[in-house]
Amino acid sequence: MSIHNTVPSTRTIATESSDPNLIVDVSLIASAAVILDGRHIRRCSKEVVGPLMRYSPRIPDRDWAAIRVFVLDAVAAATETTTLDADRALKTAAPFVQWAVNLQGLPQESGAVFNRRVIESYCESLALEAGTQSTYRSTLVKIADEVAPAENPESMKPIKRRSIRDPYTAAEAAAFRVWACGQRTAQRTTKAKLLLAGAAGAGLWPAELGDLHPEDVTASESGVTIIVRGRSPREVTVRAEWEEMLLEAVADSEPGKPVWGPERTTSKNKNLVTDFTERCDGTAPKPSRLRASWLVTLLDERVHIAVVFKAAGFKQFDNLHHYVQYLTTPSVQNVRSQLRGGGRA
């Protein structure tokens, strides 16, 4: 799905297009809606408006100056009548409006920008995991419903979630060690090491990484084990190749407090890793792909399925068949031997 890079300055009559998804005439989406000229932000309390006015997104200063009032007013208008978190809404809306106005050429009109078709195009252009993409889209749609309700009468189709994410190969996962050790601050390095070793070495989910305390990690002659907290409490033994990095991550942490850091809160656990990977140095690995790599490794090594089931925290394993394509195919002789009952040849 794409959007024209240039938009006429005056409203025109719609033209035909062979692509039904292509926005060919902004007049189709830019009818009267909430005017975003700063009037809403002026009605906000000092507690709300202060942080918003100080926000500076990672886009060129010139581009931000051109859309700043429009973005701030859209967020202010949306938060007037909803429970939408203003700070998170602003961090989502700013790059979206930058894309729509400065890159796609849409006019700064609420109905033109905050339109479901434009939001859909933007979200599809992001190289994000389905869950994060869905969160971004939900926030933008809530803003759209408030500032341009007449332009958004129909509901959007749910984002189709992939059953699993492609696992990293062993070499790809190992290559992220340089990324983890190359962060500019000690705090970022700790988080990077915890993410990499925890997900690739023990299959931990992002929320589980946020819940990890140093006393949950135990090292002994039989290896390093993690007591996992959260919705699927369990004990997991860390893969040998990731033991050292995990121990480094928890080494300087204060007992009784999350290794991840003081910003960890129960309500935002699911966003901890995303918030970090969007701001860290370099290109971060995807947690779901690291966990998938861990699972494929266990399955490839013929670890007993009951052990895999428990270590992964599964209550059911409906996606098992999706991992088969990533497993190493045994030789014909091995296949025959295993099916015959003689084990591996």
C-alpha positions as YAML, in Angstrom:
chain: A
units: angstrom
residues:
- id: 1
  name: MET
  ca: [0.00, 0.00, 0.00]
- id: 2
  name: SER
  ca: [1.38, 3.43, -0.88]
- id: 3
  name: ILE
  ca: [0.48, 7.09, -0.76]
- id: 4
  name: HIS
  ca: [1.30, 9.76, -3.32]
- id: 5
  name: ASN
  ca: [4.40, 11.72, -2.42]
- id: 6
  name: THR
  ca: [2.84, 14.96, -3.64]
- id: 7
  name: VAL
  ca: [-0.58, 16.34, -2.89]
- id: 8
  name: PRO
  ca: [-2.27, 19.18, -4.78]
- id: 9
  name: SER
  ca: [-2.76, 22.36, -2.78]
- id: 10
  name: THR
  ca: [-6.43, 22.62, -3.77]
- id: 11
  name: ARG
  ca: [-9.20, 20.07, -3.56]
- id: 12
  name: THR
  ca: [-9.83, 18.27, -6.84]
- id: 13
  name: ILE
  ca: [-12.26, 15.73, -8.20]
- id: 14
  name: ALA
  ca: [-11.27, 12.12, -7.59]
- id: 15
  name: THR
  ca: [-9.51, 10.28, -10.41]
- id: 16
  name: GLU
  ca: [-9.66, 6.63, -11.28]
- id: 17
  name: SER
  ca: [-6.87, 4.28, -10.26]
- id: 18
  name: SER
  ca: [-6.23, 0.62, -10.95]
- id: 19
  name: ASP
  ca: [-4.96, 0.24, -7.39]
- id: 20
  name: PRO
  ca: [-7.89, 0.54, -4.95]
- id: 21
  name: ASN
  ca: [-5.49, 1.06, -2.04]
- id: 22
  name: LEU
  ca: [-3.73, 4.06, -3.59]
- id: 23
  name: ILE
  ca: [-4.79, 7.42, -2.23]
- id: 24
  name: VAL
  ca: [-5.09, 9.50, -5.42]
- id: 25
  name: ASP
  ca: [-7.10, 12.46, -4.15]
- id: 26
  name: VAL
  ca: [-6.73, 14.00, -0.74]
- id: 27
  name: SER
  ca: [-10.23, 15.51, -1.03]
- id: 28
  name: LEU
  ca: [-11.57, 12.03, -0.32]
- id: 29
  name: ILE
  ca: [-10.11, 12.11, 3.18]
- id: 30
  name: ALA
  ca: [-9.67, 15.76, 4.06]
- id: 31
  name: SER
  ca: [-13.17, 16.93, 4.88]
- id: 32
  name: ALA
  ca: [-13.97, 19.17, 7.84]
- id: 33
  name: ALA
  ca: [-12.85, 17.84, 11.21]
- id: 34
  name: VAL
  ca: [-11.19, 19.15, 14.37]
- id: 35
  name: ILE
  ca: [-8.93, 22.11, 13.64]
- id: 36
  name: LEU
  ca: [-5.46, 21.51, 15.07]
- id: 37
  name: ASP
  ca: [-3.89, 24.94, 15.41]
- id: 38
  name: GLY
  ca: [-2.82, 24.98, 19.04]
- id: 39
  name: ARG
  ca: [-6.17, 25.74, 20.67]
- id: 40
  name: HIS
  ca: [-6.38, 22.34, 22.40]
- id: 41
  name: ILE
  ca: [-2.88, 22.35, 23.84]
- id: 42
  name: ARG
  ca: [-3.61, 25.75, 25.40]
- id: 43
  name: ARG
  ca: [-6.46, 24.21, 27.38]
- id: 44
  name: CYS
  ca: [-4.27, 21.53, 28.95]
- id: 45
  name: SER
  ca: [-3.10, 21.77, 32.54]
- id: 46
  name: LYS
  ca: [0.51, 22.77, 33.26]
- id: 47
  name: GLU
  ca: [1.22, 19.24, 34.50]
- id: 48
  name: VAL
  ca: [0.23, 17.79, 31.13]
- id: 49
  name: VAL
  ca: [1.46, 20.48, 28.78]
- id: 50
  name: GLY
  ca: [4.93, 20.84, 30.36]
- id: 51
  name: PRO
  ca: [6.36, 17.46, 29.32]
- id: 52
  name: LEU
  ca: [4.63, 17.68, 25.93]
- id: 53
  name: MET
  ca: [6.15, 21.06, 25.10]
- id: 54
  name: ARG
  ca: [9.62, 19.83, 26.07]
- id: 55
  name: TYR
  ca: [9.43, 16.73, 23.87]
- id: 56
  name: SER
  ca: [11.93, 16.56, 21.01]
- id: 57
  name: PRO
  ca: [11.56, 13.57, 18.64]
- id: 58
  name: ARG
  ca: [14.34, 11.97, 16.65]
- id: 59
  name: ILE
  ca: [13.48, 13.71, 13.43]
- id: 60
  name: PRO
  ca: [15.17, 16.70, 11.76]
- id: 61
  name: ASP
  ca: [14.58, 19.97, 13.67]
- id: 62
  name: ARG
  ca: [13.25, 21.62, 10.54]
- id: 63
  name: ASP
  ca: [10.68, 18.87, 10.00]
- id: 64
  name: TRP
  ca: [9.60, 18.91, 13.64]
- id: 65
  name: ALA
  ca: [9.17, 22.68, 13.61]
- id: 66
  name: ALA
  ca: [6.83, 22.36, 10.64]
- id: 67
  name: ILE
  ca: [4.48, 19.88, 12.32]
- id: 68
  name: ARG
  ca: [5.00, 20.50, 16.05]
- id: 69
  name: VAL
  ca: [1.84, 22.51, 16.78]
- id: 70
  name: PHE
  ca: [-0.29, 20.15, 14.70]
- id: 71
  name: VAL
  ca: [1.02, 17.06, 16.52]
- id: 72
  name: LEU
  ca: [0.79, 18.57, 20.01]
- id: 73
  name: ASP
  ca: [-2.74, 19.78, 19.39]
- id: 74
  name: ALA
  ca: [-3.84, 16.37, 18.04]
- id: 75
  name: VAL
  ca: [-2.55, 14.65, 21.17]
- id: 76
  name: ALA
  ca: [-4.08, 17.30, 23.42]
- id: 77
  name: ALA
  ca: [-7.46, 17.02, 21.68]
- id: 78
  name: ALA
  ca: [-7.42, 13.23, 21.98]
- id: 79
  name: THR
  ca: [-6.49, 13.20, 25.65]
- id: 80
  name: GLU
  ca: [-9.20, 15.71, 26.57]
- id: 81
  name: THR
  ca: [-11.92, 13.07, 26.38]
- id: 82
  name: THR
  ca: [-10.03, 9.76, 26.61]
- id: 83
  name: THR
  ca: [-7.71, 7.97, 28.99]
- id: 84
  name: LEU
  ca: [-4.96, 7.94, 26.35]
- id: 85
  name: ASP
  ca: [-1.52, 8.47, 27.89]
- id: 86
  name: ALA
  ca: [-0.35, 11.81, 26.48]
- id: 87
  name: ASP
  ca: [3.36, 11.03, 26.63]
- id: 88
  name: ARG
  ca: [3.07, 7.71, 24.81]
- id: 89
  name: ALA
  ca: [0.57, 9.15, 22.32]
- id: 90
  name: LEU
  ca: [2.98, 11.97, 21.47]
- id: 91
  name: LYS
  ca: [5.90, 9.58, 20.95]
- id: 92
  name: THR
  ca: [3.75, 7.55, 18.56]
- id: 93
  name: ALA
  ca: [2.08, 10.46, 16.76]
- id: 94
  name: ALA
  ca: [5.21, 12.53, 16.06]
- id: 95
  name: PRO
  ca: [6.97, 10.07, 13.72]
- id: 96
  name: PHE
  ca: [3.62, 9.18, 12.14]
- id: 97
  name: VAL
  ca: [2.83, 12.81, 11.25]
- id: 98
  name: GLN
  ca: [6.43, 13.29, 10.09]
- id: 99
  name: TRP
  ca: [5.91, 10.38, 7.70]
- id: 100
  name: ALA
  ca: [2.46, 11.52, 6.53]
- id: 101
  name: VAL
  ca: [3.13, 15.23, 6.10]
- id: 102
  name: ASN
  ca: [6.84, 15.67, 5.48]
- id: 103
  name: LEU
  ca: [7.45, 12.45, 3.55]
- id: 104
  name: GLN
  ca: [4.08, 11.64, 1.95]
- id: 105
  name: GLY
  ca: [3.00, 15.22, 1.29]
- id: 106
  name: LEU
  ca: [-0.38, 15.16, 3.01]
- id: 107
  name: PRO
  ca: [-1.72, 18.52, 4.24]
- id: 108
  name: GLN
  ca: [-1.84, 19.33, 7.93]
- id: 109
  name: GLU
  ca: [-5.55, 18.64, 8.25]
- id: 110
  name: SER
  ca: [-6.84, 16.25, 10.88]
- id: 111
  name: GLY
  ca: [-9.05, 14.38, 8.42]
- id: 112
  name: ALA
  ca: [-6.23, 13.97, 5.92]
- id: 113
  name: VAL
  ca: [-3.58, 12.71, 8.31]
- id: 114
  name: PHE
  ca: [-5.52, 10.93, 11.04]
- id: 115
  name: ASN
  ca: [-7.34, 8.69, 8.63]
- id: 116
  name: ARG
  ca: [-7.55, 4.91, 8.90]
- id: 117
  name: ARG
  ca: [-6.17, 4.32, 5.41]
- id: 118
  name: VAL
  ca: [-3.15, 6.52, 6.11]
- id: 119
  name: ILE
  ca: [-2.61, 4.90, 9.51]
- id: 120
  name: GLU
  ca: [-2.81, 1.46, 7.89]
- id: 121
  name: SER
  ca: [-0.22, 2.44, 5.28]
- id: 122
  name: TYR
  ca: [2.13, 3.81, 7.91]
- id: 123
  name: CYS
  ca: [1.89, 0.78, 10.18]
- id: 124
  name: GLU
  ca: [2.50, -1.57, 7.27]
- id: 125
  name: SER
  ca: [5.65, 0.41, 6.40]
- id: 126
  name: LEU
  ca: [7.16, -0.20, 9.84]
- id: 127
  name: ALA
  ca: [9.53, -3.11, 10.35]
- id: 128
  name: LEU
  ca: [7.98, -3.96, 13.69]
- id: 129
  name: GLU
  ca: [6.68, -7.08, 15.32]
- id: 130
  name: ALA
  ca: [2.93, -7.60, 15.12]
- id: 131
  name: GLY
  ca: [2.32, -6.80, 18.79]
- id: 132
  name: THR
  ca: [4.22, -3.49, 18.66]
- id: 133
  name: GLN
  ca: [2.65, -2.57, 15.32]
- id: 134
  name: SER
  ca: [-0.78, -3.23, 16.81]
- id: 135
  name: THR
  ca: [-0.01, -0.98, 19.79]
- id: 136
  name: TYR
  ca: [1.10, 1.86, 17.51]
- id: 137
  name: ARG
  ca: [-1.97, 1.50, 15.34]
- id: 138
  name: SER
  ca: [-4.32, 1.40, 18.33]
- id: 139
  name: THR
  ca: [-2.89, 4.67, 19.66]
- id: 140
  name: LEU
  ca: [-3.16, 6.42, 16.30]
- id: 141
  name: VAL
  ca: [-6.70, 5.18, 15.75]
- id: 142
  name: LYS
  ca: [-7.75, 6.52, 19.16]
- id: 143
  name: ILE
  ca: [-6.41, 9.93, 18.17]
- id: 144
  name: ALA
  ca: [-8.15, 9.68, 14.80]
- id: 145
  name: ASP
  ca: [-11.47, 8.81, 16.42]
- id: 146
  name: GLU
  ca: [-11.28, 12.01, 18.46]
- id: 147
  name: VAL
  ca: [-9.93, 14.51, 15.92]
- id: 148
  name: ALA
  ca: [-11.58, 13.17, 12.74]
- id: 149
  name: PRO
  ca: [-14.52, 10.95, 13.69]
- id: 150
  name: ALA
  ca: [-16.42, 11.57, 10.45]
- id: 151
  name: GLU
  ca: [-13.47, 10.31, 8.42]
- id: 152
  name: ASN
  ca: [-13.20, 7.05, 10.33]
- id: 153
  name: PRO
  ca: [-16.62, 5.39, 10.51]
- id: 154
  name: GLU
  ca: [-15.45, 1.88, 9.70]
- id: 155
  name: SER
  ca: [-13.37, -0.35, 11.93]
- id: 156
  name: MET
  ca: [-9.97, -1.57, 10.79]
- id: 157
  name: LYS
  ca: [-9.16, -5.19, 10.08]
- id: 158
  name: PRO
  ca: [-7.16, -6.86, 12.85]
- id: 159
  name: ILE
  ca: [-3.43, -7.19, 12.23]
- id: 160
  name: LYS
  ca: [-2.76, -10.77, 11.29]
- id: 161
  name: ARG
  ca: [-0.21, -12.12, 13.71]
- id: 162
  name: ARG
  ca: [2.31, -14.60, 12.48]
- id: 163
  name: SER
  ca: [2.30, -17.87, 14.36]
- id: 164
  name: ILE
  ca: [6.04, -17.55, 15.06]
- id: 165
  name: ARG
  ca: [8.86, -15.25, 14.07]
- id: 166
  name: ASP
  ca: [11.76, -16.56, 12.00]
- id: 167
  name: PRO
  ca: [14.45, -17.73, 14.41]
- id: 168
  name: TYR
  ca: [17.98, -16.39, 14.17]
- id: 169
  name: THR
  ca: [20.64, -18.87, 13.16]
- id: 170
  name: ALA
  ca: [23.25, -19.68, 15.80]
- id: 171
  name: ALA
  ca: [25.73, -17.42, 13.98]
- id: 172
  name: GLU
  ca: [23.24, -14.54, 13.78]
- id: 173
  name: ALA
  ca: [22.44, -14.76, 17.49]
- id: 174
  name: ALA
  ca: [26.13, -14.92, 18.39]
- id: 175
  name: ALA
  ca: [26.83, -11.84, 16.25]
- id: 176
  name: PHE
  ca: [24.65, -9.77, 18.57]
- id: 177
  name: ARG
  ca: [27.25, -10.19, 21.32]
- id: 178
  name: VAL
  ca: [29.15, -7.27, 19.79]
- id: 179
  name: TRP
  ca: [25.97, -5.18, 19.89]
- id: 180
  name: ALA
  ca: [25.34, -6.04, 23.56]
- id: 181
  name: CYS
  ca: [28.88, -5.19, 24.65]
- id: 182
  name: GLY
  ca: [29.04, -2.04, 22.53]
- id: 183
  name: GLN
  ca: [26.41, 0.06, 24.31]
- id: 184
  name: ARG
  ca: [27.52, 3.50, 25.44]
- id: 185
  name: THR
  ca: [26.50, 3.24, 29.09]
- id: 186
  name: ALA
  ca: [26.74, 0.55, 31.76]
- id: 187
  name: GLN
  ca: [22.95, 0.55, 32.18]
- id: 188
  name: ARG
  ca: [22.35, -0.03, 28.47]
- id: 189
  name: THR
  ca: [24.99, -2.75, 28.42]
- id: 190
  name: THR
  ca: [23.28, -4.55, 31.31]
- id: 191
  name: LYS
  ca: [19.92, -4.43, 29.53]
- id: 192
  name: ALA
  ca: [21.41, -5.56, 26.22]
- id: 193
  name: LYS
  ca: [23.19, -8.51, 27.82]
- id: 194
  name: LEU
  ca: [20.09, -9.48, 29.79]
- id: 195
  name: LEU
  ca: [17.92, -9.33, 26.68]
- id: 196
  name: LEU
  ca: [20.33, -11.35, 24.56]
- id: 197
  name: ALA
  ca: [21.33, -13.99, 27.11]
- id: 198
  name: GLY
  ca: [17.89, -14.22, 28.69]
- id: 199
  name: ALA
  ca: [15.98, -14.68, 25.43]
- id: 200
  name: ALA
  ca: [18.53, -16.66, 23.39]
- id: 201
  name: GLY
  ca: [19.84, -18.60, 26.37]
- id: 202
  name: ALA
  ca: [16.67, -19.30, 28.36]
- id: 203
  name: GLY
  ca: [13.73, -18.36, 26.14]
- id: 204
  name: LEU
  ca: [12.47, -15.57, 28.40]
- id: 205
  name: TRP
  ca: [9.71, -13.24, 27.23]
- id: 206
  name: PRO
  ca: [10.17, -9.43, 27.56]
- id: 207
  name: ALA
  ca: [7.90, -9.18, 30.63]
- id: 208
  name: GLU
  ca: [9.88, -11.98, 32.27]
- id: 209
  name: LEU
  ca: [13.12, -10.10, 31.65]
- id: 210
  name: GLY
  ca: [11.63, -7.11, 33.46]
- id: 211
  name: ASP
  ca: [10.68, -9.24, 36.46]
- id: 212
  name: LEU
  ca: [14.12, -10.85, 36.88]
- id: 213
  name: HIS
  ca: [15.91, -10.18, 40.19]
- id: 214
  name: PRO
  ca: [19.58, -11.07, 40.79]
- id: 215
  name: GLU
  ca: [18.63, -13.62, 43.45]
- id: 216
  name: ASP
  ca: [16.58, -15.46, 40.79]
- id: 217
  name: VAL
  ca: [19.82, -16.51, 39.09]
- id: 218
  name: THR
  ca: [21.88, -19.34, 40.58]
- id: 219
  name: ALA
  ca: [25.23, -20.67, 39.35]
- id: 220
  name: SER
  ca: [26.46, -24.12, 40.31]
- id: 221
  name: GLU
  ca: [28.54, -26.98, 38.92]
- id: 222
  name: SER
  ca: [25.49, -28.16, 36.98]
- id: 223
  name: GLY
  ca: [25.04, -24.81, 35.27]
- id: 224
  name: VAL
  ca: [23.18, -21.52, 35.61]
- id: 225
  name: THR
  ca: [19.49, -21.62, 36.42]
- id: 226
  name: ILE
  ca: [16.80, -18.93, 36.44]
- id: 227
  name: ILE
  ca: [13.70, -18.85, 38.60]
- id: 228
  name: VAL
  ca: [11.18, -17.21, 36.27]
- id: 229
  name: ARG
  ca: [8.49, -15.01, 37.80]
- id: 230
  name: GLY
  ca: [5.24, -13.85, 36.25]
- id: 231
  name: ARG
  ca: [2.31, -15.68, 34.69]
- id: 232
  name: SER
  ca: [4.30, -18.83, 33.91]
- id: 233
  name: PRO
  ca: [6.57, -19.40, 36.94]
- id: 234
  name: ARG
  ca: [9.20, -22.06, 36.31]
- id: 235
  name: GLU
  ca: [12.89, -22.91, 36.53]
- id: 236
  name: VAL
  ca: [15.00, -22.78, 33.38]
- id: 237
  name: THR
  ca: [18.61, -23.86, 32.90]
- id: 238
  name: VAL
  ca: [20.51, -21.42, 30.70]
- id: 239
  name: ARG
  ca: [22.27, -22.65, 27.55]
- id: 240
  name: ALA
  ca: [25.98, -23.05, 28.30]
- id: 241
  name: GLU
  ca: [27.09, -20.59, 25.62]
- id: 242
  name: TRP
  ca: [25.03, -17.80, 27.23]
- id: 243
  name: GLU
  ca: [25.85, -18.45, 30.90]
- id: 244
  name: GLU
  ca: [28.74, -16.02, 31.18]
- id: 245
  name: MET
  ca: [26.84, -13.13, 29.59]
- id: 246
  name: LEU
  ca: [23.81, -13.65, 31.81]
- id: 247
  name: LEU
  ca: [25.98, -13.69, 34.93]
- id: 248
  name: GLU
  ca: [27.67, -10.48, 33.76]
- id: 249
  name: ALA
  ca: [24.24, -8.86, 33.37]
- id: 250
  name: VAL
  ca: [23.18, -9.58, 36.95]
- id: 251
  name: ALA
  ca: [26.60, -9.19, 38.60]
- id: 252
  name: ASP
  ca: [26.21, -5.61, 39.83]
- id: 253
  name: SER
  ca: [22.47, -5.63, 40.47]
- id: 254
  name: GLU
  ca: [21.03, -4.88, 43.88]
- id: 255
  name: PRO
  ca: [19.24, -7.81, 45.55]
- id: 256
  name: GLY
  ca: [15.50, -7.40, 45.81]
- id: 257
  name: LYS
  ca: [15.30, -5.08, 42.82]
- id: 258
  name: PRO
  ca: [14.76, -5.82, 39.10]
- id: 259
  name: VAL
  ca: [17.96, -6.25, 37.13]
- id: 260
  name: TRP
  ca: [16.36, -4.30, 34.27]
- id: 261
  name: GLY
  ca: [16.21, -1.11, 36.32]
- id: 262
  name: PRO
  ca: [13.98, 1.14, 38.42]
- id: 263
  name: GLU
  ca: [11.66, 2.13, 35.55]
- id: 264
  name: ARG
  ca: [10.16, -1.38, 35.53]
- id: 265
  name: THR
  ca: [6.47, -1.27, 36.51]
- id: 266
  name: THR
  ca: [3.87, -4.00, 36.33]
- id: 267
  name: SER
  ca: [1.62, -2.08, 33.94]
- id: 268
  name: LYS
  ca: [4.39, -1.39, 31.44]
- id: 269
  name: ASN
  ca: [6.37, -4.62, 31.49]
- id: 270
  name: LYS
  ca: [5.36, -5.49, 27.95]
- id: 271
  name: ASN
  ca: [6.86, -2.22, 26.66]
- id: 272
  name: LEU
  ca: [10.17, -2.40, 28.52]
- id: 273
  name: VAL
  ca: [12.18, -4.13, 25.81]
- id: 274
  name: THR
  ca: [10.54, -2.21, 22.97]
- id: 275
  name: ASP
  ca: [11.29, 1.13, 24.64]
- id: 276
  name: PHE
  ca: [14.91, 0.07, 25.10]
- id: 277
  name: THR
  ca: [15.52, -1.39, 21.63]
- id: 278
  name: GLU
  ca: [14.08, 1.74, 19.97]
- id: 279
  name: ARG
  ca: [16.64, 3.93, 21.77]
- id: 280
  name: CYS
  ca: [19.68, 1.70, 22.17]
- id: 281
  name: ASP
  ca: [22.90, 1.94, 20.19]
- id: 282
  name: GLY
  ca: [22.94, -0.06, 16.98]
- id: 283
  name: THR
  ca: [20.38, -2.49, 15.62]
- id: 284
  name: ALA
  ca: [18.90, -4.60, 18.40]
- id: 285
  name: PRO
  ca: [17.75, -8.21, 18.04]
- id: 286
  name: LYS
  ca: [14.05, -9.07, 18.15]
- id: 287
  name: PRO
  ca: [13.14, -10.81, 21.43]
- id: 288
  name: SER
  ca: [10.62, -13.15, 19.76]
- id: 289
  name: ARG
  ca: [13.21, -14.26, 17.20]
- id: 290
  name: LEU
  ca: [15.76, -14.93, 19.97]
- id: 291
  name: ARG
  ca: [13.21, -17.03, 21.84]
- id: 292
  name: ALA
  ca: [12.35, -18.87, 18.62]
- id: 293
  name: SER
  ca: [16.06, -19.62, 18.12]
- id: 294
  name: TRP
  ca: [16.22, -21.06, 21.63]
- id: 295
  name: LEU
  ca: [13.20, -23.28, 20.97]
- id: 296
  name: VAL
  ca: [14.49, -24.50, 17.60]
- id: 297
  name: THR
  ca: [17.85, -25.35, 19.17]
- id: 298
  name: LEU
  ca: [16.18, -27.46, 21.86]
- id: 299
  name: LEU
  ca: [13.97, -29.24, 19.34]
- id: 300
  name: ASP
  ca: [16.88, -29.79, 16.97]
- id: 301
  name: GLU
  ca: [18.87, -31.41, 19.78]
- id: 302
  name: ARG
  ca: [15.97, -33.79, 20.49]
- id: 303
  name: VAL
  ca: [15.42, -32.46, 24.00]
- id: 304
  name: HIS
  ca: [12.47, -34.32, 25.49]
- id: 305
  name: ILE
  ca: [9.26, -32.53, 24.51]
- id: 306
  name: ALA
  ca: [8.05, -32.49, 28.12]
- id: 307
  name: VAL
  ca: [11.24, -30.65, 29.12]
- id: 308
  name: VAL
  ca: [10.81, -28.13, 26.29]
- id: 309
  name: PHE
  ca: [7.16, -27.64, 27.20]
- id: 310
  name: LYS
  ca: [7.94, -26.83, 30.83]
- id: 311
  name: ALA
  ca: [11.04, -24.71, 30.19]
- id: 312
  name: ALA
  ca: [9.20, -22.58, 27.62]
- id: 313
  name: GLY
  ca: [6.33, -21.92, 30.00]
- id: 314
  name: PHE
  ca: [3.77, -23.35, 27.61]
- id: 315
  name: LYS
  ca: [0.26, -24.13, 28.73]
- id: 316
  name: GLN
  ca: [-0.35, -25.45, 25.22]
- id: 317
  name: PHE
  ca: [1.94, -25.76, 22.20]
- id: 318
  name: ASP
  ca: [-0.32, -25.12, 19.23]
- id: 319
  name: ASN
  ca: [2.52, -23.73, 17.10]
- id: 320
  name: LEU
  ca: [4.82, -26.74, 17.26]
- id: 321
  name: HIS
  ca: [4.29, -27.58, 13.58]
- id: 322
  name: HIS
  ca: [5.51, -24.12, 12.53]
- id: 323
  name: TYR
  ca: [8.97, -24.84, 13.95]
- id: 324
  name: VAL
  ca: [9.45, -28.03, 11.95]
- id: 325
  name: GLN
  ca: [10.64, -26.19, 8.84]
- id: 326
  name: TYR
  ca: [13.58, -24.77, 10.81]
- id: 327
  name: LEU
  ca: [14.83, -28.09, 12.17]
- id: 328
  name: THR
  ca: [17.80, -29.95, 10.70]
- id: 329
  name: THR
  ca: [16.53, -32.78, 8.54]
- id: 330
  name: PRO
  ca: [18.13, -36.12, 9.49]
- id: 331
  name: SER
  ca: [19.66, -38.40, 6.89]
- id: 332
  name: VAL
  ca: [17.59, -41.14, 5.29]
- id: 333
  name: GLN
  ca: [19.46, -43.75, 7.34]
- id: 334
  name: ASN
  ca: [18.76, -41.84, 10.56]
- id: 335
  name: VAL
  ca: [15.10, -41.50, 9.65]
- id: 336
  name: ARG
  ca: [14.80, -45.25, 9.04]
- id: 337
  name: SER
  ca: [16.70, -46.10, 12.22]
- id: 338
  name: GLN
  ca: [14.58, -43.80, 14.38]
- id: 339
  name: LEU
  ca: [11.28, -45.01, 12.93]
- id: 340
  name: ARG
  ca: [12.42, -48.62, 13.30]
- id: 341
  name: GLY
  ca: [13.16, -48.05, 16.97]
- id: 342
  name: GLY
  ca: [16.92, -48.16, 16.94]
- id: 343
  name: GLY
  ca: [17.61, -44.55, 17.79]
- id: 344
  name: ARG
  ca: [19.96, -42.47, 15.66]
- id: 345
  name: ALA
  ca: [22.33, -44.24, 13.28]
...
